Amino acid sequence: MQHKELIIIGGGPIGIACGLEAKKNGIDYLILEKGTIVNSLFNYPVNMQFFSSSEKLEIDNIPFISKEAKPKRSEALEYYRRIVTSNDLNIHLFEPVKNVERKDGVFTINTSKETYTAQYIIVATGFYDLPNTMGVPGEDLPKVKHYYNDPHYYAMQKLAVIGASNSAVDAALECYRKGADVTMIIRGPEIGRRVKYWVKPDIENRIAEGSIKAYYNATISSITPEKIDINTPEGEISIANDYVLALTGYKPNFDFLKKLGVHLSDDGKYYPQYDENTMETNVPNLYLAGVICGGMDTHLWFIENSRIHAKMILENIRKTHKV
């Protein structure tokens, strides 16, 4: 069993920022990451381009230089990896946390490899690991995927893309341009309003010209190996289908927060309870950082506006708790 003053759960950009602040403050810390460095970013589509410009993705005032104003996934991976390695951050990769208990003011953290104790914990686990499922028959078929990687895989295939967000729009456009027969099923009356401004006209024009088919105010009712059934305002229709990309969004691990004792709102948004000045939850010495603070509203927090959480938390730990 190892003891650390601070355990940071999550090795994404915000977890890394917390590690940098802990190191600067002389706090004995450890970052635990269940995958690779910035695991969520690694699992983004290979051609993904950020909405934010590179300077807004910077942490600890370390310059992020990219070829274009808005960096690509590969550039972000290089940036955050170099921060970890150049600063010799104490991070354990591919070591998922299995359980956390608190007794007599001390946390016990069990992982897949070790047991740790800690006085403080920061949860910076993001939201990308748990997709919002549709709850329809056939959703568990191998043809249905909740993550999109490379458009080449869908060349010459009949592909249904569920959703109208940035991820769904990017997938639809990229796969169409690699030769897929793309149909979009969109719950609302239009393409999402938060879609990247330089992409939105492209998808709307491709739909208008018929290159990409789209059903608005529609949902999938069932999926079979050969087709999908769609509820539309004109009634249910069936179309031939090879693959379904259900890009319906993702959510934080609320069960994990509940097990930690964090209070969640009962309005369906599951906002966690925390002090907005210190990021400390209702559980003493347990802090939240990053997108997990927004509950189901995962668009509220992102790298550029939650990177400040690291300084807020470590200042509170250092000054208030006298580490």
KAJOCOR-V530037 format. One record per residue. N is the residue number from 1. RES is the residue in three letters. NEAR is the number of other ideal C-beta (glycine too) atoms within 12 Angstrom. Layout:
N,RES,NEAR + N,RES,NEAR
This chain:
1,MET,13 + 2,GLN,22 + 3,HIS,20 + 4,LYS,32 + 5,GLU,31 + 6,LEU,44 + 7,ILE,48 + 8,ILE,49 + 9,ILE,48 + 10,GLY,49 + 11,GLY,43 + 12,GLY,52 + 13,PRO,47 + 14,ILE,49 + 15,GLY,56 + 16,ILE,46 + 17,ALA,43 + 18,CYS,52 + 19,GLY,45 + 20,LEU,35 + 21,GLU,39 + 22,ALA,41 + 23,LYS,28 + 24,LYS,20 + 25,ASN,26 + 26,GLY,14 + 27,ILE,32 + 28,ASP,23 + 29,TYR,40 + 30,LEU,37 + 31,ILE,47 + 32,LEU,44 + 33,GLU,40 + 34,LYS,32 + 35,GLY,26 + 36,THR,21 + 37,ILE,32 + 38,VAL,40 + 39,ASN,32 + 40,SER,38 + 41,LEU,36 + 42,PHE,28 + 43,ASN,26 + 44,TYR,32 + 45,PRO,33 + 46,VAL,22 + 47,ASN,23 + 48,MET,32 + 49,GLN,30 + 50,PHE,33 + 51,PHE,27 + 52,SER,24 + 53,SER,20 + 54,SER,27 + 55,GLU,21 + 56,LYS,22 + 57,LEU,41 + 58,GLU,26 + 59,ILE,40 + 60,ASP,30 + 61,ASN,15 + 62,ILE,22 + 63,PRO,14 + 64,PHE,33 + 65,ILE,18 + 66,SER,25 + 67,LYS,13 + 68,GLU,14 + 69,ALA,19 + 70,LYS,25 + 71,PRO,30 + 72,LYS,24 + 73,ARG,27 + 74,SER,22 + 75,GLU,27 + 76,ALA,36 + 77,LEU,30 + 78,GLU,25 + 79,TYR,33 + 80,TYR,42 + 81,ARG,25 + 82,ARG,22 + 83,ILE,34 + 84,VAL,33 + 85,THR,15 + 86,SER,15 + 87,ASN,23 + 88,ASP,12 + 89,LEU,32 + 90,ASN,29 + 91,ILE,37 + 92,HIS,33 + 93,LEU,27 + 94,PHE,16 + 95,GLU,28 + 96,PRO,26 + 97,VAL,37 + 98,LYS,20 + 99,ASN,19 + 100,VAL,35 + 101,GLU,23 + 102,ARG,26 + 103,LYS,10 + 104,ASP,10 + 105,GLY,17 + 106,VAL,23 + 107,PHE,35 + 108,THR,27 + 109,ILE,39 + 110,ASN,24 + 111,THR,27 + 112,SER,18 + 113,LYS,17 + 114,GLU,21 + 115,THR,23 + 116,TYR,36 + 117,THR,27 + 118,ALA,39 + 119,GLN,29 + 120,TYR,44 + 121,ILE,49 + 122,ILE,53 + 123,VAL,48 + 124,ALA,48 + 125,THR,44 + 126,GLY,40 + 127,PHE,37 + 128,TYR,32 + 129,ASP,28 + 130,LEU,25 + 131,PRO,27 + 132,ASN,24 + 133,THR,19 + 134,MET,30 + 135,GLY,16 + 136,VAL,24 + 137,PRO,15 + 138,GLY,25 + 139,GLU,25 + 140,ASP,18 + 141,LEU,22 + 142,PRO,12 + 143,LYS,25 + 144,VAL,33 + 145,LYS,30 + 146,HIS,29 + 147,TYR,26 + 148,TYR,39 + 149,ASN,24 + 150,ASP,23 + 151,PRO,29 + 152,HIS,18 + 153,TYR,24 + 154,TYR,34 + 155,ALA,20 + 156,MET,17 + 157,GLN,25 + 158,LYS,26 + 159,LEU,41 + 160,ALA,45 + 161,VAL,48 + 162,ILE,43 + 163,GLY,37 + 164,ALA,37 + 165,SER,35 + 166,ASN,33 + 167,SER,40 + 168,ALA,40 + 169,VAL,43 + 170,ASP,41 + 171,ALA,44 + 172,ALA,45 + 173,LEU,38 + 174,GLU,35 + 175,CYS,41 + 176,TYR,34 + 177,ARG,21 + 178,LYS,21 + 179,GLY,18 + 180,ALA,33 + 181,ASP,26 + 182,VAL,41 + 183,THR,41 + 184,MET,44 + 185,ILE,40 + 186,ILE,36 + 187,ARG,30 + 188,GLY,19 + 189,PRO,14 + 190,GLU,19 + 191,ILE,35 + 192,GLY,30 + 193,ARG,16 + 194,ARG,22 + 195,VAL,27 + 196,LYS,24 + 197,TYR,17 + 198,TRP,17 + 199,VAL,30 + 200,LYS,24 + 201,PRO,16 + 202,ASP,24 + 203,ILE,38 + 204,GLU,26 + 205,ASN,17 + 206,ARG,27 + 207,ILE,28 + 208,ALA,14 + 209,GLU,13 + 210,GLY,13 + 211,SER,23 + 212,ILE,34 + 213,LYS,29 + 214,ALA,36 + 215,TYR,32 + 216,TYR,24 + 217,ASN,17 + 218,ALA,30 + 219,THR,28 + 220,ILE,40 + 221,SER,24 + 222,SER,26 + 223,ILE,34 + 224,THR,22 + 225,PRO,17 + 226,GLU,17 + 227,LYS,25 + 228,ILE,41 + 229,ASP,27 + 230,ILE,35 + 231,ASN,22 + 232,THR,24 + 233,PRO,15 + 234,GLU,11 + 235,GLY,12 + 236,GLU,18 + 237,ILE,23 + 238,SER,20 + 239,ILE,27 + 240,ALA,19 + 241,ASN,35 + 242,ASP,30 + 243,TYR,34 + 244,VAL,43 + 245,LEU,45 + 246,ALA,39 + 247,LEU,39 + 248,THR,34 + 249,GLY,29 + 250,TYR,30 + 251,LYS,30 + 252,PRO,39 + 253,ASN,31 + 254,PHE,29 + 255,ASP,16 + 256,PHE,33 + 257,LEU,34 + 258,LYS,19 + 259,LYS,20 + 260,LEU,37 + 261,GLY,23 + 262,VAL,35 + 263,HIS,20 + 264,LEU,31 + 265,SER,19 + 266,ASP,11 + 267,ASP,10 + 268,GLY,12 + 269,LYS,18 + 270,TYR,28 + 271,TYR,27 + 272,PRO,41 + 273,GLN,24 + 274,TYR,35 + 275,ASP,21 + 276,GLU,17 + 277,ASN,15 + 278,THR,28 + 279,MET,39 + 280,GLU,32 + 281,THR,33 + 282,ASN,21 + 283,VAL,27 + 284,PRO,25 + 285,ASN,31 + 286,LEU,43 + 287,TYR,48 + 288,LEU,46 + 289,ALA,49 + 290,GLY,46 + 291,VAL,38 + 292,ILE,47 + 293,CYS,42 + 294,GLY,30 + 295,GLY,30 + 296,MET,25 + 297,ASP,23 + 298,THR,33 + 299,HIS,21 + 300,LEU,20 + 301,TRP,32 + 302,PHE,31 + 303,ILE,38 + 304,GLU,25 + 305,ASN,19 + 306,SER,37 + 307,ARG,36 + 308,ILE,26 + 309,HIS,43 + 310,ALA,42 + 311,LYS,28 + 312,MET,31 + 313,ILE,48 + 314,LEU,37 + 315,GLU,25 + 316,ASN,34 + 317,ILE,36 + 318,ARG,23 + 319,LYS,14 + 320,THR,20 + 321,HIS,22 + 322,LYS,12 + 323,VAL,23
